[in-house]
Structure formats: structure tokens, C-alpha cells
């Protein structure tokens, strides 16, 4: 009996190893091997075994809100509003088994304040492979939609791309970077997908997530932060309600925004306009320390101070906020 069990075990192992080797070459062979392994073992389903060797879209996989919160608190600096809103928005959305529409977030603020970093963290908490996942899709305006005269073509391509990917995985995530450089009108092509429809042409988009990243509105956010500082109020006292109304109106009326006069705003299809505050000197030092840790280096406070002092700050007289946020920390640290 033991000899028989060993032979069965060896056969199963060989099939699984074979599946792993050929997975990059021939999906059909993978299916045959895994199917045979499933029959031999009798314990795991075809999908269970297949998903061990290939990324699967697990629509009902539980969302770990605590892990996301911890990631944001440990890795994102100076953005208490963004951290709170993103955690609450994603937790509420993923705990709802029957959402009425996709979750749509619009992240705003100057370069280097953490918008791209947050989208990466969110992607990793939704799909283990993060931005490399087959179910996370990043669009960069200047790369994917560069020509104004091709707006109609871009709109058609965008609709087909999103429809195809949501059909493959209802939990797909779509990230649109450089929205402030996107030609107005392009993004309205996905308006039907973000609306309160149960289905559009037989496809439900209600479990998908759309994230827009934009520098537009950065001036409005900075003005509010500066007003708080001049009034002697703490930065941490700034709340979403202090910024979201003026931010949505400002972006809607900004001709240099991809959301200019957009139906997405007019129809209230964007769930949250999330402000990223300008970073102060102390936040830049936090970014330097984090980069040192990421490189496996010991924290040298002298170098931390030198890198932070090399950054430029505004307004001209007060010099409170870093004009590039933490964007150039990595390259500057290379010189020390």
C-alpha cells in the first residue's frame, strides 16, 4: 500500500512540475496536466491547482483592510486625508457584495506627493502582483493617448480594452495617470461603465475600480494648506470636506484637465476627489529614511539632512513646502 501511495504521489508531483514548466508555453497542456493531477488526488479542484501556478481572478477573495491601512501608514508620509479616505472607500466597496456602480477615485496634488505610490500600494493590496498583475491596467496619457486628432480612435480602443478585461475579471483595476495631460473628451468614453447600470452590453462593471491621477487642483490644495498654516491651525486638522467641493469644481472648470467639463463629474460618477497635500521639510526627511531602508542601508541622519536641504521649498518667503515633494529623493540620495 505504501509503495502504491508513493507511486501515486510521484505521478502527481511529476504532473504538477510539468504543468509549471509548460505554463509559459502552452496553456492547453497545463490544463491537461492539472486536470489529470486533480483526478489523481481527488482533493483539489482544477481551479485550485491551476491558480497555484498561474494568476487567477478570485472575485470573492476577502479584502484585508488592515493590511492596506498599515501599508499606507508606514509608507505614505504627510497624507492623513488620503490615507483615511482610501482605506474607508476600498473597505466599504469590497465589503459590499452587490455594489451599484464601480468605485471611482480621483487623486489630486502636485508631483511627488504620493499619488502614483498610493495607486501602486492599492494595486498590490487588491491583486498580489500589483502593477504586474493581469488584472491591473495602467494608462499613461502622454504614452497611450498622445494625439489630439485621434480622440475618436482612442475612445473606441479604450471602451474595447476595458470591456474585454472586465469580462475576463470583474475585479479589474484601471489606473489613469497624467489626467491633467489627457485630451478633454477621451475619458467620457467610459462614462457608461462608471454609471449605475446593472449591465452594459451584457457586461457588469460594478465590481471594477477606476483610479485617476492628476496634478490638476494642486494649486487649490496648496492654498488651503497654506491658509491653515497662516491661521495657526494644524495640518492634521485639514479634512476632506475642506477640499473636495472646491477641488471637484476646480477640476471641472480647468481647461488643462482631462476632466474638463466631463460628464463623469457632471453626473457625479466620481465617488471621491482625494487631495494630496504638499509635503513639508519633515516629510521629505521621512522619504529619505524610507529610501535608505529600502536600499538596505543604515539610517545616517547627516545624509538625511543633507538630501532634505538640497530640495527647494515654496512659497518664496516662508519656504514651507517642497516644490517636488519626494520625487527627486532617490536620485539625490545616489550622490551621497
N, C-alpha and C positions, 0 to 999 in steps of 0.2 A: 504493500500500500504506500509506504513512504517513497519507494522508488518511483511509483506512478505519479505521486504528488510532485516529486522533484522534476519529473519529465514534463508534466503539465506546466509547472512554474517556469521552467526553462523555455518552453514554447511560447508562453505568454510574454516573457521578457524579450525574447527574440522578435516577436511581432511588434512590440512597442518600440524597440530600438530601431527596427526597420522603418516604422512609421515616422520616427523622429528624423531619420536620415533623409527620407524622400519627401518630407513635408514641404521643402522649398522647391521641389521639382514637379511633383505630380500629386495633386490633391486627391484624385480618384484612388491611387494606390494607398494613400493614407487612410481613406475611408474603408477600403477593403481590409487593410491590416488591423485597424482599430475595431472594425465590426467583428472580425474573427476573434480578436482578443476579448471583446465583450462577451461573445458567445462562450468562450472557453472559461472565463472567470465566473460569469453569471452574477457578479456583484455590482459592477458599474455599468451605467448606460453608455450608449455610443457617444452621446454628447459629453458626458462626464469625462470620459477618457480623451476624446478629441480635444477638449478645452484645456487639457494639461499640456498639450504640445502646440496649440495654435490659439490665438486670441479669439475669444468669443464675446458676443454681446449678451451679457446677462441682465436682462431688463429688470428683474426683480431682486437683483443683488442689493442688500441693505447698504445704506449710506452712513458712513462713520462721521457724524458731525463733530465729534470731539477731536478727531484726528485733524480735520480741516482747521478747526479753531486753534489747535496747538501749533500747526504749521504756520498759520498767519501771525500768531502772537510771537513766535520765535524768529520768524524770518522777515517779516514786514515791519518797517520802522516808521513811526510818526503818522500812522494812518488808522486811528481808532474808529473813525466813522466808517471807512471802507470795510474794515475787519468785521465790525458788528453787523452791518447791513448784508454783506455777502454770506456770512455764516447763517443768519436768520433766513435770508431768501432761499438759499440752497436747502437748508434743513426743512423748511416749510414745503418747498416744492417737491423734494424727494419723498417726504412722508405722506404726500397726497397721492393715493393710488389712482385717482381719476382727475388729473388737473384739467382745467377748462381751456387752457392755452399753453404754449411753450413759455418757459422762463426766459425773459429778455432783459439783460443788464447792459447799461451804457456807462462805461468808466471814463471819467474825465479828469484832466490835470496836466501840468507841464511834464515834459520829458524827464525821466529819471526818478519819478515819484513812486513807481512800483506797479504801474498798470499791467505791463507785459509779464512781470514777475508773478503777479496775482493770477493772471489767466493761466500761467503755467502750473501754479500750485493747485488751482481749481481743477484743471485737466487731470492732474496726477491723482487727485482725490476721487475723481469720477471714473477714471479708467487708469489702471495701473501703469500703462505705458506712457501716460501723459500725452505730450505733443506728438509722440511717435506712434500713438495708437491709430488703428484703422478707423476708429470711431470719433476721433477729434480732428477737426479740419480748420486749418489756419489760412485766411485770405489776407494778403498784404496789398493795399490799394495800388501802390506805385508799381507793384510787380504783376498782379493779376488783372488790373483794370486801368492800364496806363493811358489809353487813347480816348479822348472825349468823343470823337466821331464814331466810336464803336459801342456806344451805350446800349443800343438795342441788342446787339450781339451778346454783350456781357450779361444783360438781363436774362436772355434766353438760356445762356450757359449756366448762369447761377441757379435758375429755377430747376434745370435738369439735374445739376450736380446735387443740390440739396434734396430733391425728390428721391433720387437714386440712393443716396446714403441713408436717409431716414427710413426708406423702405427696407434697407438691409439691417438697420439698427435704430429702433425708436428712441434710444437714449443717446443719440448722436449729439456732439457738441460742435458748434460753429463759432469761430473767433474771427472777427473782422478788425484787423489792425490798420492804423493810419486813417481812420474815418474822416479826419479833417482834410485829407488829401483825396478822398473819394469824390468823383464827379457826382453832383446832385442828381437824383433821379434813379441811379443804379440800384440803391438799396430798397427802393419802393417795390422792386420786382418780387421781393419775398414777403411783402405785406400780407398776402392771403395765408401764408404759412404761419404767421405770428398772430393771426386773428382768432376769434372764438368759434372756429369751425370744428365740428367733430371730425370731419374728413375733407380733404381737397383732392378730387380725382382719385378717390379710393385709398388715400394715404392719410394717416393721422400724424400730426406733428406735435401733438400736445405734450409729449414727454421729452422733446428735444430742448436744448439750451442754446441760446444765442447771446454772444458777448461782443459788444462794440467797444473799441479802444480809441480814444480821441484826445488830442491836445486842446481841442476847442472847448472854451469855457474856462481855461486855465487862468485867464485874467480875472474873471469873476470870482473864482475860488480864492485867488491870492488877495483880492481886495477885501473879501470877507475875513480872511485870516488876519490880514493887517489891521482891519478895523477892530477886531477883538484884541489884538496886541496893543494898539494905541489906547484902547479903553481900559487897559489893565486887566483884561479878562484872560483866563487860562485857555490855551489852545484846546485842551481836552473838553472844554465847555461847548465847543462847536458841535452842533448836531445836524443830522440830515435835513431837518426842517429849515435850518438856516440857509441852506444852499440849493436844495433840489428844485424849488419853484423857479428861482431866478436862473438856475442852470438850464432847465428844460426850455424856458422861453428864449434864453440867450442863444442856445444851440440851434433852435428852430429858426431864429432870425439871422443867423450867421451865414453869410454867403460863402464863407470859406469852410463850411462844414458839410460833410456828406449827408447830414440830416437836415439841411436847409429846406424849409417848407415841406418836410417829409410827412407823408401820411402816417408813418409809424408814430410820430409824436401827436399829430392831429387826431388820430384815432385812439390815443392813449394805450398803445400796444407795447411801449417800453415800460417794464414794471418798476425799475429803479434807475434814476440818474445818480451815479455814485461818485462823489468828489474825492480826489486825491490831493491832499493839502501840500503846499510847498514845504520842502524839508529844511530844517534848521541845522546849524553847525553841529549840535549834539547828535542829530540823526545821521549826518554824514560820517561821524566817528563810529557810530554803530555799524554802518555799512562797511567801513574799513575793517573793523574787527571781524565781522561776519565773513568777509572775503578771505581774511587771514586764516580763519578756522577752516574754511572750505579748501584752502590750499594745504592744510596740514601744518601750518606754521604757528610758532608760538606768538602770542599777542605781545607786540612791542609798542608800548604806549607812545614812545617818542616818534615812531614811524606813523602811528595813527594820527598824532597831532600834526606832523609834517604834511601828510596827504590831505588832511582836512583843511589846513591853512593855505594849501595851494589852490583850493577851489575859490571861485568868485561868488560874491553874495550881493543881493539887492534887497530893498531899494538902496540907492547910492549912498545916502547918509546913514541910514540905520544898519544896513548890511545884515539883515536877519535871515534871509532865505537863500539857499544855494540855487544859482540860476540853471544848473544842470542836474539838480537833485543828486543822485548817486550814480549817474550814468557813466562818468569817467573814472570812477574809483578803481576799477580793475586795471585799466591802462596806466594810471598814475602810480599804482602800487608796484607795477613792474619796474619802476625806476628806483625803488628803494630796497 
